Amino acid sequence: MVMILLVASFVGVCVAVVPPTCDVTVSSFHPDPTNCNQYYSCFQGVATLQTCPDGKYYDSTRTLCDIPANVPCTVGPCSGNTGVAAKAISNICTSYTLCLDENPFNLTCADGTLFDATYGDCVLARDSKCVENPCLAVDPATASPATFYPVLNSCKKYIICDKLNPVERTCVGTTVFSRTVSKCVASTDYVCPPGTV
Ligand SMILES: *[C@@H]1O[C@H](CO)[C@@H](O)[C@H](O)[C@H]1NC(C)=O
């Protein structure tokens, strides 16, 4: 854990998915460790990223593109990573994945902070551009437009769902959005979460 914390301070310095080094004298093919749909071809020492047609996956054992059902695909959040990198977790702002080479570790942001992909670190909630779309977790068939969801970096804004799309609203006047009762309340009746405005 100490090691993770130490290297975490260097996050953002090096994020690298590098194409393979090609032998000048031999043509060859290499899987893209970050994407099963792609591979690199090496020709005269130059690596070119290629995409399998029709959503097929590249199979490095057979050196061909085939339908996904026939190709083992194990791409994780840290696949192809060298060194230290912080990666956002899809639709989650309160934690992130720290990659040490290809090994993932999920870390939780401290209270009042949210992950921000540009910084590659947890920042004060109000400074984070990370947005969680609560509507993706709601069944559109049963979703009620009358349900209000918090905007994680804000104490004034909230979200209503138009099917899967989040629509942002702002509490009027001096009212604030209470995550306790999921509606706008007088600012004297609710203590805003740390880091929000
Ligand atoms: C990290 O969190 C994501 C999303 O919750 C999960 O899918 C993944 O398995 C977790 N990875 C680790 C290494 O715990």
The ligand as a MOL file (V3000), in Angstrom:
LIG
                    3D

  0  0  0     0  0            999 V3000
M  V30 BEGIN CTAB
M  V30 COUNTS 14 14 0 0 0
M  V30 BEGIN ATOM
M  V30 1 C -12.8200 -1.5780 -9.9780 0
M  V30 2 O -14.1520 -1.1040 -10.0480 0
M  V30 3 C -14.8380 -1.4750 -11.2360 0
M  V30 4 C -16.1780 -0.7610 -11.2580 0
M  V30 5 O -16.8650 -0.9260 -10.0490 0
M  V30 6 C -14.9410 -3.0000 -11.2820 0
M  V30 7 O -15.6010 -3.3840 -12.4640 0
M  V30 8 C -13.5490 -3.6110 -11.2380 0
M  V30 9 O -13.6480 -5.0070 -11.1880 0
M  V30 10 C -12.7590 -3.0890 -10.0500 0
M  V30 11 N -11.3760 -3.5300 -10.1780 0
M  V30 12 C -10.6270 -3.8960 -9.1260 0
M  V30 13 C -9.2230 -4.2460 -9.4350 0
M  V30 14 O -11.0570 -3.9550 -7.9850 0
M  V30 END ATOM
M  V30 BEGIN BOND
M  V30 1 1 1 2
M  V30 2 1 1 10
M  V30 3 1 2 3
M  V30 4 1 3 4
M  V30 5 1 3 6
M  V30 6 1 4 5
M  V30 7 1 6 7
M  V30 8 1 6 8
M  V30 9 1 8 9
M  V30 10 1 8 10
M  V30 11 1 10 11
M  V30 12 1 11 12
M  V30 13 1 12 13
M  V30 14 2 12 14
M  V30 END BOND
M  V30 END CTAB
M  END
